[in-house]
């Protein structure tokens, strides 16, 4: 009798195990091809990271979220939520700008057609088929998650600089061999297809006449803060087919080559905003749907810090066309890079330039709850990039003394000083990849660079006033395609 009971329990246990395993397979299949196997699902649930198993950063071919072309913000809000009256944001005196002193400007990226460039990621780690896309940065074309070769083009090139390449995963057709850096005389492989540059896709198709009303900014802080306020206001305006207004003398207009467009109006004195109705966010570093909860039947002023990529994900391609540094800053950044290359007798084709931004200054021991990136963070980030071809690190900081004492000297590091904030930002954005730190200036350096970006995951002290400004997981603030350390 006991044997029969034991056998019955054993059979029931095996049946329950099979049911659980089948359920796990079904759940893993819903996550997509990359997570089809149960072990992949467990890795995602238990670890929640985006690093490969051997601790090496893989190339990040996917850049901006695809433009939204379905429903406007007001339609989405009507479906998802009832209107909530936003509260007044914290005083600007409590949120010092994370802009650094002595920074640099965003150089135009020249990337050429290439395959298997600057990456020593083991070939066995990929099982993707050969795929070729055009960089969304210049064309707005959709990008595949199984990218092997990335064709990067630029409609216009300010100077005949040497082509620069970012590492890509090795092709499945060459899985048995380790990829080597491409040289200046090497031609692209047949797997690479050059695509003619096209204009970015419009934000959304519309059959209605454009609104005669405007979205207006409330600029405060320094460069990094202004960029968030500009981009978020622009994104909200684009979602409603309105124009975002900036003044000719505004900081953004003085630094970037802004152009009048369907969604941007460069005004002499911003008189269009004289009677704008205010719409204020609830928290400075989180996405608030109610900021854009209005109809395009009046002029609105959005405020205040608007530090979330979700406000402008629908207009990322248009923003990249607008946010090109003026010639003076760009030329200075290019000359710094040329000087570094000459120093090491190198070209952009056989080295990888990785920018490091170290933000400290008034954030150190700040009472509002700011935390700065640690020495260990920079060491770990630099080590993760060590598999890239001949890396040269270009460091900009408002605390060079700390940087020289704590950044590993075993690496090839160039410490940059004496430049304006926009020149430093242009310089770091012109590199191939970025190790960012904390603050809005560092955030925008990474976004404008549009390469592989690492960020410090803990920018605010738990329980502090600053921590309350972020969403629970910080991901309203951090760009989703970056790597947090």
N, C-alpha and C positions, 0 to 999 in steps of 0.2 A: 504493500500500500504506500509506504513511504517512497519507494522507488517510482511509483506512478506519479505521486505528487511532485517529486523532484523533476521528473521528465516533463511534466506539464509546465512547471515554472521555467524550466530551461527553454522550452519551445516559445513560451510567452515572452521571455526576455529577448530571444533572437528576433521574434516578430517585431517587438517594440524598437529594437535596434535598427532593423531594416526600415521601418517607418520613419524614424528620426533621421536616418541617413538620406532617405529619399527626399524628405522635407528640406534638408540642408542643401542638397543638390539643386532642388527647385529654387530655393532662395538665392543661391549663388548664381544661377543662370540669369535671374532677373537683374543682377548687378552688371551684366554685360560680359563680353568675351574675355576681358582681362581678369575677371574674377569667377570664371566658370567652375574651376575646381574648388572643392570644399576647403582645401588648405589655404587657398587664396582668400576665401571669405573669412576664415578664422584669423588670418594675418591682418586683414582690414579691421575686423572687430576688436581684436586684442591690442594691436599696435597703433593703428590710426595714423601711420606716417606715410610719407611719399618717397622714402629713400629705398634704394635697392638693398637686397639682403647683404651685400658686401660693403655697405656704407658709402657708396659712390653715387653722386648726383647724376641722374640721367639727363640727357638733353631735354629741353622743354619746347617742343615744336609748337604747341598750342599757345597762342598769345591771348588776344582779346576775346571776350565772349562774343558770340555771333550777334549782329544787329537784330533788335527786336522789331518785327514787322507785322505784328498781329493786333494787339489791343493797346490803347493808350493807358497811361497811368491811372487816369480817372476811372476808366472802365474796370481795371483790375482792382482798384480800391473799392468800387461799388460792389464787386462780387465778394471780395474777401473780408472787408471790415466795414463797420459803421464808423462814421466820422468821430474822431477823438480830438478834443481841443488840446493843442500842444502847449506845453508849459514854456516859460521864459528860460532861455539857456543861461549857463553860468556867465558871470562877468568875464570880459576879455582879460582882465587883470589876473584871473585865476588860471588862464591857459596861455602861458607864454609861448610865442611861436617857436617851433622846433627848427627854424632856419638857423644855419650856422654862419659864423663869421669866416670870411676868407674862403667862400665856396667857388665853383666854376660852372660854365654853361653847356648846353646840350648840343653836341656836334652831330651833323647829319650822318646817318649810318649808310655806308656803302657796302652792300653785301652782294657777292656774285654767285652764279650758279656753281654748285659744288656737290660732291657726294663723299660721305664717310670722312668728314673733316674734323680735326682737333679732338677726337674722342678715342680714348683707349678703353672704353667700356667693353667688357668681354662680349664677343659676338654671340656666345651661347645664350645670353640673357634675353635675346629677342627672337620671336618667332613670327614677326610681322611680314606681310608680303610687301614687295617694293611699291612704294607710293610716292608721288611727287606732287607738291603743292606750291603755290605762290604765297609769299609772306603777306599775311593780312595787314601788315603795317603799311604796305604800299598799294595793295590791290583790294582788300576787303573780301578776298575769296575764302570760302570755308576751308577749314583745316582738319585733317584726319588724325585720329588718335594713333594710327599705325604708321605714322610718318617715318620714312627711312632717309630720304633725301629731301632737302628743303631748298627750293629755288627762290632766291631773294633778289628782287629787282627794285629799282627806284626810278620813278618817272623823270626826275631831274637830279643831277649831281652837281654840287657847288664847285667841286674841284676834282681833278683827276687823281684822287688818292688811291693808294694801293688797296686792292680788295681785301675785305676782312670777312672771315668765316666763323660761324659758331659751330660747336661740335654737334654732330648728329649721330644717331645710332647706326651701327654697321648694317649693311644690307644682308638679307637672309641668303643671298646668292654667294656671299663670301664669308659664311659663318665659320669656316675652318681657319681663317687667317685673321691676324690682328691688324686693324686699319692703321695706316700711317698718315701723317700730316701731308696735305697736298702742297706741292711746290708751285712756284710762279709759272713754270713751263709745262706743268701737267694739265691736260685737257680734261673736261668733265667726262664722266663715263656715260655710256649709252643709256643708262637707267635714268639719267637726269633730263628733264624736259624744260626748256626755257619758255616761259609764258610771257607774252606781251603784257606790259603793265596796263592796267585799266583803272578807271576812276573808282573811288570807294563807293560801295552801294549806298543808296539813300537810307536814312534812318527808318522811314516808313512810307509806304505808298499812301497817297491821299488824293481824293477826288474833290475835296472841299477847298474853297478859297482860303489862303493863308490868313490867320488872325491878324487884325490890325492893332492888337494890343501886344504888350511886352512883358518879359520877365526881367527884373532888375536885381542887381547884386547888393550886398552889404559887405564891402571889403574891410577887413581888419587883420591885424597881425602882420607877418612878413611874407616872403615869397612862397613858402610851402603852404601857408594858410590861404593866401590869395589864389593859388592854383586849385585847391579844393573848392573854394567858393566860386571860382570861374567855371570849373568843369561841372560841378553839380548844378549850378544855375543853367548852364548851357544844355545839359542833359534833360533837365526838366522842361526847358523851352522847346527842345527838339521833339520831345514826346507829345507835345501839344501843337506842334507846327507853329510855334511862336518864335519871335526873335529875342535873344538875350542881349542886353544892352551893356556895353562897356564904354568908358570915357577915353578920349584920345590921350589924356594925361595919366590914366591909371597905370599902376605898376606893371600889370600884365601887358598892356599895350606898349609900354616902353621896352620890354624885354623880348617879346615874341612878335613874329611877323603875322599878326592877325589880319584877316581879310573879311570884308562884308560878305555875308552869305544869306541863305534863306533863314538860317537860325542864329545869325550874329549881326548885330548892328553896332558899328563903332561911331559913337556920338561925340560931338564936340564938348558938350557940357552935361550930358545925360538929362536933358530937360524932359525927355519922354517919361522919366521916372518921378516927376514932381508930385503926382497924386497916386502913387502906387500903394496898393493895399498890402500890409505885412503878412507874411506867413513864416512863422518861427518854428525851428526844430525843437524837439524835446530834449535830445542829448547830443553832445558835440561830436561824438565818434561812433554814432550808430545811425542806422537807416530809419527814417521816420516817414512813413507813407503819407502822412497828413501834410507834409510840406508841399507836396505836389497835388494835393486834393482840392483842385479848383478847376473851373471851366475857363476856356480861353476867351471870356467875354469881358475881361477887365485887365488892367495892368497890375502885376503883383511883384512885391519885393520879397525875396527869399533870404532867410537868415537862420543860424549865424555861421558856425564853422563848417557844417555840412561835410564832415570828414568820413565819407563812405563811398566806395566805388559803385555801389548800387544805384546812386543817383544818376550816373552817367554811363552805365554799361551799354545802354541803347545807342549811344552816340560816340563810342570810342574811336571809330575810324575818322569821323569828322573832326574830333578833337586832335588827333594826331596830325591832321593836315593843318590845323590852326596853330598848334604849339610847336612851331619851329623857331629856334632862336635867331635873333637878328645877326647880321653878318659880322659885326664887331666882336660879339661874344663867341660866335662860332669859329671865326678865324683864329682867335686867341686860343681856344681849346684845341683846335687842329694843330697849331704850332707847338703846343706843349707835347702832344702825342708824337709829332714828327721828331722833336728833340729827344724824347725817350727812345724812340726806335733807332735814331742815329747813335745814341750812346751805347746801345747794345749791338750795333751793326746788324739790325734785324728789319724785317718787313712785316706787314700785317698778315701776310700769308703763313708765316712760320712761327708766330707767337699768338698767345691768347691774352688779351688785356682784361684784367679783372679789377674793377673799381672797388675800393673800400671806403665807406663813409663812417667816420667815428663822431657821433654826436654826444657831447658832454655839456660843458659850460654850465649854464644856470639850472640845468636839469639835475645835476648832482646834488643829492640831499635836499631836494625841493619839497616843501611842506605839503604840496597838493597831491603828491603820490607818484611822481615820475620815477621810473627806473631806467638806468642806462645799460647798454649792452656790456657784458663782462669780457674780461680777457679770454676766458675759456670759450665764449661764443665765437670770437674772431679766430681763435686757434682752430676750432672745429670746422668753421666755415672754410678757412683757407685749406685745411687738409682735404675737405671734400672736393675742392677744385683742383687738387694736385694731380689728378689723372688727366687733366686737359693738357694740350700740347704747349710746352714751353711757356707756362704762365708768368706774366709780369703783373704785379699788383700796383695799382696807382691809388694812393691814399690821400684823401682830403679830410680835414678835421678842424674843429674850433679848439682843439686841445692837442697840438702836435707833441708837446712834451710827454703827455701820457701815452700817446700813440707810439712814439719812438721807444719808450720804456717797456711797452707791453706787447706790441705786435711782433711776432716771431721774426728775427733777423736771419733765420736760416733760409727764408724765401727771398725772392727778388722783389723788393719793395721800393717804390719811389714816393717820397713824401712831398706833397705839393703845398705851397703856401703863397700868400701875397696876392691872391686874386679876389675878384668880387664874387658874390654868391651865385650870380647867374653864370659866370665863367666856370666855377667849380661844378655846378650842376650840369652844364653842357659837356664838360670834360668827362665826367663820370657816366653820363648818358651815352657818350660816344664810344665807351669801352664795349667789350663783347658781353660782359656779365657784371653783376653788382652784388657785393656783400653790404647790405644796408644795415642800419642800426635802429634808432628810434626817432620819432618825430616826423612831421609832415614833409620837411625838406628831404629827408632820406627816403620817404615813401615815394615822392615824385621822381627822385633820381632813378629808382627802380622802374617805375612805370614808363618813364620816357626812354629808358634804356631798352626795355622790351626784350631782354634776354633771360637767362637763368638768374633768378634773384633769390637770395636768402634773407630772412628777417629774424630779429630777436623776438621771441614769442611772448615775453613778459614785460610789456612797456609800462605797466601800472601796478602799484602796490595794492595787494588785496585789502579791501575795506576802506580804501582812500576815496577822496572826492573824484579823482581822475578815473579810478576804476569804475565808478558808477556811470561814467560817460560812455563806456563801451558796452557792446552786447555781451551776453554771458560767455560766449566762446571767442570773442574778439573778431569774429570773421565778417562782421559788417564793415570792419575797418581794413583788415589785411586782404590783399588781392588773392583770390583763391588759387591761382596757378603758381604761386611762389612757394618756397620751401622754408618752413619755420624750424628754427633750431633753439 
